[in-house]
Amino acid sequence: MTADRVDASGDERLALTFSQHVVRLQTVFEQAIAPTLAAQGLTPAELDVLAALRSVGAPYEQRPKELAARLLLTTGGLSNVLRRLDARGLVSRVPDPSDGRSHNVRLTPEGVTTTLATTAAATTALQRVLAAVPAATLQDTLHQLRSILGAVDGSRADPPAFGYLPEAPVPGSPTAG
């Protein structure tokens, strides 16, 4: 083992402690946004799907296989989420213009509105949780977490954000006031 890496023969307490802190933060964040999700009747997985679709830009659609890979969901798990979102009118399936045999998933206008409202409220809740943490600490930690994610899953060191922060509405778009 090199001095700057943790491996199977290294300090297992470091890996365990790190993972426990990450899981604890996730739990704190989930608890903070739980009231927002409950008010919208959404699960965390449903919000992830809506936010991921919103983040790809208009017309807010993506192939299910790409969406599943991006969200680290199985295709079966994604299918269940999509069925629920479709039943609520938040997403629809549209023909894939590049492959007539396939369908993409697209946010409906109601889905865009719900996503914007939910992500705005969730962001506010998360800001309250993190209010005591200096912005520089958050920036440094974000940089480090991106590095870790890149190292452990082979992805780019700077993965795309899910777009949880709502963008300013474009005049004339379904989200414009």
Stockholm file with secondary structure:
# STOCKHOLM 1.0

chainA/1-177         MTADRVDASGDERLALTFSQHVVRLQTVFEQAIAPTLAAQGLTPAELDVLAALRSVGAPYEQRPKELAARLLLTTGGLSNVLRRLDARGLVSRVPDPSDGRSHNVRLTPEGVTTTLATTAAATTALQRVLAAVPAATLQDTLHQLRSILGAVDGSRADPPAFGYLPEAPVPGSPTAG
#=GR chainA/1-177 SS CCTTCCCTTSCHHHHHHHHHHHHHHHHHHHHHHHHHHHHHTCCHHHHHHHHHHHHTCTTCEECHHHHHHHHTCCHHHHHHHHHHHHHTTSEEEEEETTEEEEEEEEECHHHHHHHHHHHHHHHHHHHHHTTTSCHHHHHHHHHHHHHHHHHHHCCCSSCCCCCCSCCCCCTTSTTCC
#=GC SS_cons         CCTTCCCTTSCHHHHHHHHHHHHHHHHHHHHHHHHHHHHHTCCHHHHHHHHHHHHTCTTCEECHHHHHHHHTCCHHHHHHHHHHHHHTTSEEEEEETTEEEEEEEEECHHHHHHHHHHHHHHHHHHHHHTTTSCHHHHHHHHHHHHHHHHHHHCCCSSCCCCCCSCCCCCTTSTTCC
//
